[in-house]
Amino acid sequence: MAYIDAWGNLRYVANQAFMALLHNKAYKDDGGRRNLVYTCFARKQLRYMMGETGKSYVVGVGANPVCREHHRAASCGALGTRCVYGALVGGPGAEDEFDDSRENYQQNEVALDWNAGFSSALAGLAAGDMPSWDECSKTGLSSGRGSTSGADERAPAGAWVRPLLVAAAAVAVGRLMA
């Protein structure tokens, strides 16, 4: 998991994944390496969110999903019934620790801005024309980390933040100026 902040970390990671896929759409003809790295990052982070490591941070989805999300709709019925499905919660801390408690709104909150990047990244992958998970595995990028130059396949997760924000800003400005 990429880690940015203790308060709803997965919202940032989901938005990074979306920006990586957005970058791929805007700059398709770069020779392939950058698109592969960014897509593998997005795929790995989404797989993590949906339970690849044994805990799903998406309500009602995957293995061992979150059960006590902090959300008004979660209190809609009798105890033990689920009323919210598919919502991404804030997620674990830096050491992968997570307290599935409704009172733990720092990690268990459900919010629109936390889910916008998540649903957008899923839609980006579902739209197709992106490298598959098998391609990520075959090229050694299944860790979800890597560099666009190929020189450092194990760059720290935080190294993604600035380049993705710059790339997303460039795409947005380019689209506005066109």
Disulfide bonds with the S-S distance in Angstrom:
Cys40-Cys136 2.03
Cys76-Cys83 1.49
